């Protein structure tokens, strides 16, 4: 476990960040990993033109540095994430 974030949540995010940046998973640094609760399915990062569930959503906000990129992930469960840009 890293902070408040279980390994089964963190590992897929680290693997995705490494693939996006073209680096190994050992070169991905977790900047922060915290539990979060969002007011809707937009996970605090809604995309224009999308409709989201209007109920509280529990998950995690994970920020990682991979290569020269910092990526902000919003995670609803193991393997269920998206990048907030």
Gaussian input, Z-matrix of N, CA and C with variables (Angstrom, degrees):
# hf/3-21g

backbone

0 1
 N
 C     1     B1
 C     2     B2     1     A1
 N     3     B3     2     A2     1     D1
 C     4     B4     3     A3     2     D2
 C     5     B5     4     A4     3     D3
 N     6     B6     5     A5     4     D4
 C     7     B7     6     A6     5     D5
 C     8     B8     7     A7     6     D6
 N     9     B9     8     A8     7     D7
 C    10    B10     9     A9     8     D8
 C    11    B11    10    A10     9     D9
 N    12    B12    11    A11    10    D10
 C    13    B13    12    A12    11    D11
 C    14    B14    13    A13    12    D12
 N    15    B15    14    A14    13    D13
 C    16    B16    15    A15    14    D14
 C    17    B17    16    A16    15    D15
 N    18    B18    17    A17    16    D16
 C    19    B19    18    A18    17    D17
 C    20    B20    19    A19    18    D18
 N    21    B21    20    A20    19    D19
 C    22    B22    21    A21    20    D20
 C    23    B23    22    A22    21    D21
 N    24    B24    23    A23    22    D22
 C    25    B25    24    A24    23    D23
 C    26    B26    25    A25    24    D24
 N    27    B27    26    A26    25    D25
 C    28    B28    27    A27    26    D26
 C    29    B29    28    A28    27    D27
 N    30    B30    29    A29    28    D28
 C    31    B31    30    A30    29    D29
 C    32    B32    31    A31    30    D30
 N    33    B33    32    A32    31    D31
 C    34    B34    33    A33    32    D32
 C    35    B35    34    A34    33    D33
 N    36    B36    35    A35    34    D34
 C    37    B37    36    A36    35    D35
 C    38    B38    37    A37    36    D36
 N    39    B39    38    A38    37    D37
 C    40    B40    39    A39    38    D38
 C    41    B41    40    A40    39    D39
 N    42    B42    41    A41    40    D40
 C    43    B43    42    A42    41    D41
 C    44    B44    43    A43    42    D42
 N    45    B45    44    A44    43    D43
 C    46    B46    45    A45    44    D44
 C    47    B47    46    A46    45    D45
 N    48    B48    47    A47    46    D46
 C    49    B49    48    A48    47    D47
 C    50    B50    49    A49    48    D48
 N    51    B51    50    A50    49    D49
 C    52    B52    51    A51    50    D50
 C    53    B53    52    A52    51    D51
 N    54    B54    53    A53    52    D52
 C    55    B55    54    A54    53    D53
 C    56    B56    55    A55    54    D54
 N    57    B57    56    A56    55    D55
 C    58    B58    57    A57    56    D56
 C    59    B59    58    A58    57    D57
 N    60    B60    59    A59    58    D58
 C    61    B61    60    A60    59    D59
 C    62    B62    61    A61    60    D60
 N    63    B63    62    A62    61    D61
 C    64    B64    63    A63    62    D62
 C    65    B65    64    A64    63    D63
 N    66    B66    65    A65    64    D64
 C    67    B67    66    A66    65    D65
 C    68    B68    67    A67    66    D66
 N    69    B69    68    A68    67    D67
 C    70    B70    69    A69    68    D68
 C    71    B71    70    A70    69    D69
 N    72    B72    71    A71    70    D70
 C    73    B73    72    A72    71    D71
 C    74    B74    73    A73    72    D72
 N    75    B75    74    A74    73    D73
 C    76    B76    75    A75    74    D74
 C    77    B77    76    A76    75    D75
 N    78    B78    77    A77    76    D76
 C    79    B79    78    A78    77    D77
 C    80    B80    79    A79    78    D78
 N    81    B81    80    A80    79    D79
 C    82    B82    81    A81    80    D80
 C    83    B83    82    A82    81    D81
 N    84    B84    83    A83    82    D82
 C    85    B85    84    A84    83    D83
 C    86    B86    85    A85    84    D84
 N    87    B87    86    A86    85    D85
 C    88    B88    87    A87    86    D86
 C    89    B89    88    A88    87    D87
 N    90    B90    89    A89    88    D88
 C    91    B91    90    A90    89    D89
 C    92    B92    91    A91    90    D90
 N    93    B93    92    A92    91    D91
 C    94    B94    93    A93    92    D92
 C    95    B95    94    A94    93    D93
 N    96    B96    95    A95    94    D94
 C    97    B97    96    A96    95    D95
 C    98    B98    97    A97    96    D96
 N    99    B99    98    A98    97    D97
 C   100   B100    99    A99    98    D98
 C   101   B101   100   A100    99    D99
 N   102   B102   101   A101   100   D100
 C   103   B103   102   A102   101   D101
 C   104   B104   103   A103   102   D102
 N   105   B105   104   A104   103   D103
 C   106   B106   105   A105   104   D104
 C   107   B107   106   A106   105   D105
 N   108   B108   107   A107   106   D106
 C   109   B109   108   A108   107   D107
 C   110   B110   109   A109   108   D108
 N   111   B111   110   A110   109   D109
 C   112   B112   111   A111   110   D110
 C   113   B113   112   A112   111   D111
 N   114   B114   113   A113   112   D112
 C   115   B115   114   A114   113   D113
 C   116   B116   115   A115   114   D114
 N   117   B117   116   A116   115   D115
 C   118   B118   117   A117   116   D116
 C   119   B119   118   A118   117   D117
 N   120   B120   119   A119   118   D118
 C   121   B121   120   A120   119   D119
 C   122   B122   121   A121   120   D120
 N   123   B123   122   A122   121   D121
 C   124   B124   123   A123   122   D122
 C   125   B125   124   A124   123   D123
 N   126   B126   125   A125   124   D124
 C   127   B127   126   A126   125   D125
 C   128   B128   127   A127   126   D126
 N   129   B129   128   A128   127   D127
 C   130   B130   129   A129   128   D128
 C   131   B131   130   A130   129   D129
 N   132   B132   131   A131   130   D130
 C   133   B133   132   A132   131   D131
 C   134   B134   133   A133   132   D132
 N   135   B135   134   A134   133   D133
 C   136   B136   135   A135   134   D134
 C   137   B137   136   A136   135   D135
 N   138   B138   137   A137   136   D136
 C   139   B139   138   A138   137   D137
 C   140   B140   139   A139   138   D138
 N   141   B141   140   A140   139   D139
 C   142   B142   141   A141   140   D140
 C   143   B143   142   A142   141   D141
 N   144   B144   143   A143   142   D142
 C   145   B145   144   A144   143   D143
 C   146   B146   145   A145   144   D144
 N   147   B147   146   A146   145   D145
 C   148   B148   147   A147   146   D146
 C   149   B149   148   A148   147   D147
 N   150   B150   149   A149   148   D148
 C   151   B151   150   A150   149   D149
 C   152   B152   151   A151   150   D150
 N   153   B153   152   A152   151   D151
 C   154   B154   153   A153   152   D152
 C   155   B155   154   A154   153   D153
 N   156   B156   155   A155   154   D154
 C   157   B157   156   A156   155   D155
 C   158   B158   157   A157   156   D156
 N   159   B159   158   A158   157   D157
 C   160   B160   159   A159   158   D158
 C   161   B161   160   A160   159   D159
 N   162   B162   161   A161   160   D160
 C   163   B163   162   A162   161   D161
 C   164   B164   163   A163   162   D162
 N   165   B165   164   A164   163   D163
 C   166   B166   165   A165   164   D164
 C   167   B167   166   A166   165   D165
 N   168   B168   167   A167   166   D166
 C   169   B169   168   A168   167   D167
 C   170   B170   169   A169   168   D168
 N   171   B171   170   A170   169   D169
 C   172   B172   171   A171   170   D170
 C   173   B173   172   A172   171   D171
 N   174   B174   173   A173   172   D172
 C   175   B175   174   A174   173   D173
 C   176   B176   175   A175   174   D174
 N   177   B177   176   A176   175   D175
 C   178   B178   177   A177   176   D176
 C   179   B179   178   A178   177   D177
 N   180   B180   179   A179   178   D178
 C   181   B181   180   A180   179   D179
 C   182   B182   181   A181   180   D180
 N   183   B183   182   A182   181   D181
 C   184   B184   183   A183   182   D182
 C   185   B185   184   A184   183   D183
 N   186   B186   185   A185   184   D184
 C   187   B187   186   A186   185   D185
 C   188   B188   187   A187   186   D186
 N   189   B189   188   A188   187   D187
 C   190   B190   189   A189   188   D188
 C   191   B191   190   A190   189   D189
 N   192   B192   191   A191   190   D190
 C   193   B193   192   A192   191   D191
 C   194   B194   193   A193   192   D192
 N   195   B195   194   A194   193   D193
 C   196   B196   195   A195   194   D194
 C   197   B197   196   A196   195   D195
 N   198   B198   197   A197   196   D196
 C   199   B199   198   A198   197   D197
 C   200   B200   199   A199   198   D198
 N   201   B201   200   A200   199   D199
 C   202   B202   201   A201   200   D200
 C   203   B203   202   A202   201   D201
 N   204   B204   203   A203   202   D202
 C   205   B205   204   A204   203   D203
 C   206   B206   205   A205   204   D204
 N   207   B207   206   A206   205   D205
 C   208   B208   207   A207   206   D206
 C   209   B209   208   A208   207   D207
 N   210   B210   209   A209   208   D208
 C   211   B211   210   A210   209   D209
 C   212   B212   211   A211   210   D210
 N   213   B213   212   A212   211   D211
 C   214   B214   213   A213   212   D212
 C   215   B215   214   A214   213   D213
 N   216   B216   215   A215   214   D214
 C   217   B217   216   A216   215   D215
 C   218   B218   217   A217   216   D216
 N   219   B219   218   A218   217   D217
 C   220   B220   219   A219   218   D218
 C   221   B221   220   A220   219   D219
 N   222   B222   221   A221   220   D220
 C   223   B223   222   A222   221   D221
 C   224   B224   223   A223   222   D222
 N   225   B225   224   A224   223   D223
 C   226   B226   225   A225   224   D224
 C   227   B227   226   A226   225   D225
 N   228   B228   227   A227   226   D226
 C   229   B229   228   A228   227   D227
 C   230   B230   229   A229   228   D228
 N   231   B231   230   A230   229   D229
 C   232   B232   231   A231   230   D230
 C   233   B233   232   A232   231   D231
 N   234   B234   233   A233   232   D232
 C   235   B235   234   A234   233   D233
 C   236   B236   235   A235   234   D234
 N   237   B237   236   A236   235   D235
 C   238   B238   237   A237   236   D236
 C   239   B239   238   A238   237   D237
 N   240   B240   239   A239   238   D238
 C   241   B241   240   A240   239   D239
 C   242   B242   241   A241   240   D240
 N   243   B243   242   A242   241   D241
 C   244   B244   243   A243   242   D242
 C   245   B245   244   A244   243   D243
 N   246   B246   245   A245   244   D244
 C   247   B247   246   A246   245   D245
 C   248   B248   247   A247   246   D246
 N   249   B249   248   A248   247   D247
 C   250   B250   249   A249   248   D248
 C   251   B251   250   A250   249   D249
 N   252   B252   251   A251   250   D250
 C   253   B253   252   A252   251   D251
 C   254   B254   253   A253   252   D252

   B1=1.4487
   B2=1.5254
   B3=1.3170
   B4=1.4533
   B5=1.5134
   B6=1.3198
   B7=1.4576
   B8=1.5073
   B9=1.3269
   B10=1.4578
   B11=1.5191
   B12=1.3080
   B13=1.4568
   B14=1.5312
   B15=1.3387
   B16=1.4709
   B17=1.5317
   B18=1.3207
   B19=1.4675
   B20=1.5256
   B21=1.3568
   B22=1.4657
   B23=1.5256
   B24=1.3175
   B25=1.4648
   B26=1.5232
   B27=1.3293
   B28=1.4617
   B29=1.5332
   B30=1.3246
   B31=1.4740
   B32=1.5279
   B33=1.3497
   B34=1.4657
   B35=1.5364
   B36=1.3181
   B37=1.4730
   B38=1.5222
   B39=1.3237
   B40=1.4649
   B41=1.5271
   B42=1.3243
   B43=1.4748
   B44=1.5319
   B45=1.3452
   B46=1.4577
   B47=1.5254
   B48=1.3238
   B49=1.4723
   B50=1.5249
   B51=1.3339
   B52=1.4650
   B53=1.5219
   B54=1.3274
   B55=1.4687
   B56=1.5260
   B57=1.3244
   B58=1.4724
   B59=1.5234
   B60=1.3368
   B61=1.4613
   B62=1.5275
   B63=1.3339
   B64=1.4617
   B65=1.5184
   B66=1.3343
   B67=1.4616
   B68=1.5322
   B69=1.3185
   B70=1.4671
   B71=1.5291
   B72=1.3222
   B73=1.4650
   B74=1.5263
   B75=1.3317
   B76=1.4674
   B77=1.5257
   B78=1.3313
   B79=1.4648
   B80=1.5293
   B81=1.3283
   B82=1.4623
   B83=1.5269
   B84=1.3287
   B85=1.4629
   B86=1.5193
   B87=1.3190
   B88=1.4584
   B89=1.5300
   B90=1.3343
   B91=1.4652
   B92=1.5223
   B93=1.3342
   B94=1.4628
   B95=1.5205
   B96=1.3225
   B97=1.4666
   B98=1.5216
   B99=1.3235
   B100=1.4584
   B101=1.5205
   B102=1.3284
   B103=1.4542
   B104=1.5187
   B105=1.3214
   B106=1.4624
   B107=1.5222
   B108=1.3226
   B109=1.4586
   B110=1.5198
   B111=1.3351
   B112=1.4540
   B113=1.5238
   B114=1.3291
   B115=1.4622
   B116=1.5227
   B117=1.3482
   B118=1.4642
   B119=1.5188
   B120=1.3311
   B121=1.4540
   B122=1.5141
   B123=1.3354
   B124=1.4635
   B125=1.5174
   B126=1.3149
   B127=1.4595
   B128=1.5252
   B129=1.3203
   B130=1.4546
   B131=1.5101
   B132=1.3098
   B133=1.4608
   B134=1.5347
   B135=1.3304
   B136=1.4672
   B137=1.5297
   B138=1.3071
   B139=1.4557
   B140=1.5235
   B141=1.3203
   B142=1.4697
   B143=1.5228
   B144=1.3223
   B145=1.4550
   B146=1.5169
   B147=1.3241
   B148=1.4603
   B149=1.5246
   B150=1.3328
   B151=1.4594
   B152=1.5244
   B153=1.3285
   B154=1.4539
   B155=1.5167
   B156=1.3400
   B157=1.4543
   B158=1.5205
   B159=1.3074
   B160=1.4572
   B161=1.5239
   B162=1.3101
   B163=1.4574
   B164=1.5227
   B165=1.3108
   B166=1.4561
   B167=1.5264
   B168=1.3185
   B169=1.4626
   B170=1.5295
   B171=1.3272
   B172=1.4615
   B173=1.5153
   B174=1.3191
   B175=1.4519
   B176=1.5086
   B177=1.3286
   B178=1.4526
   B179=1.5189
   B180=1.3188
   B181=1.4647
   B182=1.5163
   B183=1.3331
   B184=1.4582
   B185=1.5277
   B186=1.3149
   B187=1.4617
   B188=1.5258
   B189=1.3292
   B190=1.4621
   B191=1.5268
   B192=1.3220
   B193=1.4594
   B194=1.5143
   B195=1.3304
   B196=1.4623
   B197=1.5113
   B198=1.3226
   B199=1.4602
   B200=1.5145
   B201=1.3240
   B202=1.4668
   B203=1.5218
   B204=1.3394
   B205=1.4667
   B206=1.5205
   B207=1.3330
   B208=1.4551
   B209=1.5168
   B210=1.3269
   B211=1.4558
   B212=1.5233
   B213=1.3247
   B214=1.4600
   B215=1.5310
   B216=1.3420
   B217=1.4552
   B218=1.5230
   B219=1.3166
   B220=1.4551
   B221=1.5246
   B222=1.3245
   B223=1.4577
   B224=1.5235
   B225=1.3428
   B226=1.4615
   B227=1.5130
   B228=1.3061
   B229=1.4636
   B230=1.5119
   B231=1.3372
   B232=1.4638
   B233=1.5372
   B234=1.3192
   B235=1.4602
   B236=1.5154
   B237=1.3311
   B238=1.4731
   B239=1.5187
   B240=1.3345
   B241=1.4598
   B242=1.5246
   B243=1.3117
   B244=1.4606
   B245=1.5232
   B246=1.3119
   B247=1.4592
   B248=1.5288
   B249=1.3128
   B250=1.4616
   B251=1.5239
   B252=1.3254
   B253=1.4721
   B254=1.5008
   A1=109.50
   A2=117.27
   A3=122.21
   A4=107.55
   A5=116.84
   A6=119.55
   A7=109.90
   A8=116.59
   A9=121.99
   A10=112.44
   A11=117.93
   A12=120.58
   A13=111.71
   A14=117.46
   A15=120.75
   A16=112.28
   A17=115.16
   A18=121.11
   A19=113.00
   A20=118.40
   A21=119.06
   A22=112.04
   A23=117.32
   A24=122.23
   A25=109.69
   A26=115.93
   A27=121.80
   A28=113.47
   A29=117.57
   A30=121.05
   A31=113.88
   A32=120.73
   A33=119.12
   A34=113.23
   A35=116.51
   A36=120.59
   A37=109.40
   A38=117.00
   A39=120.85
   A40=110.47
   A41=117.21
   A42=120.74
   A43=111.14
   A44=116.77
   A45=120.53
   A46=111.18
   A47=116.59
   A48=121.03
   A49=110.42
   A50=116.57
   A51=120.28
   A52=110.89
   A53=116.93
   A54=121.10
   A55=110.99
   A56=117.12
   A57=120.44
   A58=112.53
   A59=116.20
   A60=120.54
   A61=112.50
   A62=116.85
   A63=119.51
   A64=112.62
   A65=116.89
   A66=121.50
   A67=108.32
   A68=116.87
   A69=120.04
   A70=108.97
   A71=115.46
   A72=119.38
   A73=111.56
   A74=117.70
   A75=120.41
   A76=111.97
   A77=116.77
   A78=121.25
   A79=112.74
   A80=116.97
   A81=121.26
   A82=107.90
   A83=115.89
   A84=121.09
   A85=109.15
   A86=117.07
   A87=121.76
   A88=107.58
   A89=115.98
   A90=121.96
   A91=109.31
   A92=116.65
   A93=121.50
   A94=109.03
   A95=115.06
   A96=121.80
   A97=106.89
   A98=115.67
   A99=119.91
   A100=111.38
   A101=115.04
   A102=120.11
   A103=108.32
   A104=115.98
   A105=120.59
   A106=109.27
   A107=114.59
   A108=120.70
   A109=106.49
   A110=115.55
   A111=120.66
   A112=109.40
   A113=117.18
   A114=120.31
   A115=114.30
   A116=116.45
   A117=119.91
   A118=109.90
   A119=116.09
   A120=122.05
   A121=115.00
   A122=117.88
   A123=121.27
   A124=112.24
   A125=116.90
   A126=123.64
   A127=113.29
   A128=116.56
   A129=120.60
   A130=113.72
   A131=116.33
   A132=121.36
   A133=108.95
   A134=116.84
   A135=119.29
   A136=112.56
   A137=114.96
   A138=121.12
   A139=108.32
   A140=117.60
   A141=120.72
   A142=112.20
   A143=116.27
   A144=122.18
   A145=115.19
   A146=117.43
   A147=120.69
   A148=110.01
   A149=116.22
   A150=122.18
   A151=107.74
   A152=116.34
   A153=120.90
   A154=111.17
   A155=115.46
   A156=120.04
   A157=109.02
   A158=116.29
   A159=120.79
   A160=109.89
   A161=115.96
   A162=121.96
   A163=108.16
   A164=116.14
   A165=120.50
   A166=110.31
   A167=115.57
   A168=121.79
   A169=108.41
   A170=115.97
   A171=121.50
   A172=109.85
   A173=116.00
   A174=120.21
   A175=111.27
   A176=115.22
   A177=121.94
   A178=109.82
   A179=115.08
   A180=121.49
   A181=105.50
   A182=115.04
   A183=120.74
   A184=108.37
   A185=115.83
   A186=121.44
   A187=107.13
   A188=116.04
   A189=121.07
   A190=109.83
   A191=114.96
   A192=121.50
   A193=106.71
   A194=115.13
   A195=122.64
   A196=107.55
   A197=116.49
   A198=119.28
   A199=108.79
   A200=116.36
   A201=119.89
   A202=112.06
   A203=117.04
   A204=121.70
   A205=111.15
   A206=115.27
   A207=120.56
   A208=106.77
   A209=116.42
   A210=122.34
   A211=109.82
   A212=116.03
   A213=123.80
   A214=108.06
   A215=116.63
   A216=122.36
   A217=110.93
   A218=115.85
   A219=123.09
   A220=106.10
   A221=116.87
   A222=122.18
   A223=110.43
   A224=116.30
   A225=121.98
   A226=112.07
   A227=117.84
   A228=122.70
   A229=108.80
   A230=118.29
   A231=120.70
   A232=111.98
   A233=115.97
   A234=121.27
   A235=114.71
   A236=118.30
   A237=122.02
   A238=108.21
   A239=116.13
   A240=120.46
   A241=110.80
   A242=113.98
   A243=120.96
   A244=107.64
   A245=115.39
   A246=121.12
   A247=108.60
   A248=115.05
   A249=120.76
   A250=106.74
   A251=115.52
   A252=119.38
   A253=110.17
   D1=138.91
   D2=176.10
   D3=-114.96
   D4=107.98
   D5=-177.12
   D6=60.22
   D7=-127.44
   D8=-178.62
   D9=-92.78
   D10=9.56
   D11=-172.34
   D12=-114.92
   D13=117.57
   D14=179.63
   D15=-64.83
   D16=152.82
   D17=-179.14
   D18=-59.72
   D19=-34.48
   D20=-179.07
   D21=-70.15
   D22=-17.02
   D23=173.69
   D24=-87.13
   D25=-43.31
   D26=-173.39
   D27=-74.03
   D28=-41.44
   D29=-173.77
   D30=-57.14
   D31=-46.00
   D32=178.48
   D33=-64.65
   D34=-31.82
   D35=178.28
   D36=-67.53
   D37=-46.29
   D38=179.20
   D39=-61.39
   D40=-42.45
   D41=178.84
   D42=-62.79
   D43=-42.19
   D44=179.41
   D45=-65.41
   D46=-43.90
   D47=-179.95
   D48=-61.84
   D49=-42.20
   D50=179.05
   D51=-61.87
   D52=-44.10
   D53=179.58
   D54=-63.35
   D55=-43.38
   D56=-179.82
   D57=-63.79
   D58=-36.75
   D59=-176.70
   D60=-91.56
   D61=-8.91
   D62=-179.35
   D63=70.53
   D64=35.78
   D65=178.69
   D66=-126.06
   D67=171.06
   D68=176.78
   D69=-80.79
   D70=159.01
   D71=179.94
   D72=-60.60
   D73=-28.33
   D74=179.26
   D75=-70.15
   D76=-15.19
   D77=178.33
   D78=-94.46
   D79=4.65
   D80=177.89
   D81=-95.70
   D82=127.02
   D83=-179.56
   D84=-109.69
   D85=129.71
   D86=176.94
   D87=-81.55
   D88=116.01
   D89=178.55
   D90=-79.72
   D91=-46.00
   D92=176.44
   D93=-155.83
   D94=151.04
   D95=178.10
   D96=-149.78
   D97=104.96
   D98=-174.71
   D99=-133.14
   D100=151.96
   D101=173.22
   D102=-67.72
   D103=148.95
   D104=-179.87
   D105=-145.25
   D106=157.71
   D107=172.11
   D108=-135.14
   D109=123.16
   D110=-178.30
   D111=-105.25
   D112=153.70
   D113=-177.58
   D114=-74.30
   D115=-12.63
   D116=-179.51
   D117=-159.71
   D118=-178.88
   D119=-178.02
   D120=-69.89
   D121=-2.78
   D122=176.46
   D123=-75.35
   D124=-8.46
   D125=177.23
   D126=54.04
   D127=33.64
   D128=178.49
   D129=74.55
   D130=8.92
   D131=-176.84
   D132=-149.47
   D133=62.09
   D134=-175.44
   D135=-66.72
   D136=147.64
   D137=176.94
   D138=-99.74
   D139=138.14
   D140=-179.31
   D141=-55.46
   D142=137.34
   D143=176.14
   D144=81.96
   D145=-0.71
   D146=-179.02
   D147=-98.15
   D148=148.27
   D149=174.54
   D150=-105.84
   D151=141.68
   D152=-176.81
   D153=-129.42
   D154=154.34
   D155=174.67
   D156=-58.54
   D157=144.07
   D158=-178.24
   D159=-106.18
   D160=61.27
   D161=176.15
   D162=-145.06
   D163=161.74
   D164=-179.62
   D165=-63.28
   D166=138.50
   D167=-179.78
   D168=-126.07
   D169=120.72
   D170=176.66
   D171=-88.14
   D172=147.54
   D173=177.56
   D174=179.99
   D175=-149.05
   D176=-177.44
   D177=-138.25
   D178=148.00
   D179=169.73
   D180=-112.32
   D181=120.55
   D182=-177.25
   D183=-124.33
   D184=124.50
   D185=176.83
   D186=-112.47
   D187=127.02
   D188=-179.75
   D189=-127.41
   D190=155.79
   D191=172.14
   D192=-113.60
   D193=122.94
   D194=179.46
   D195=-129.02
   D196=113.28
   D197=-174.46
   D198=62.98
   D199=-128.00
   D200=178.99
   D201=-98.86
   D202=14.02
   D203=-177.46
   D204=-109.72
   D205=140.90
   D206=169.65
   D207=-111.06
   D208=125.67
   D209=-174.85
   D210=-118.29
   D211=134.85
   D212=-178.21
   D213=-108.66
   D214=106.17
   D215=-178.29
   D216=-98.11
   D217=141.80
   D218=172.32
   D219=-116.02
   D220=122.55
   D221=-169.55
   D222=-122.19
   D223=130.82
   D224=177.22
   D225=-100.00
   D226=-22.51
   D227=-179.41
   D228=-178.16
   D229=177.30
   D230=-179.40
   D231=-53.62
   D232=120.57
   D233=179.06
   D234=75.02
   D235=2.88
   D236=-178.36
   D237=-111.04
   D238=85.48
   D239=-175.60
   D240=-139.23
   D241=167.50
   D242=170.70
   D243=-151.35
   D244=159.35
   D245=179.78
   D246=-92.99
   D247=134.70
   D248=176.00
   D249=-95.39
   D250=116.26
   D251=-179.04
   D252=-113.94

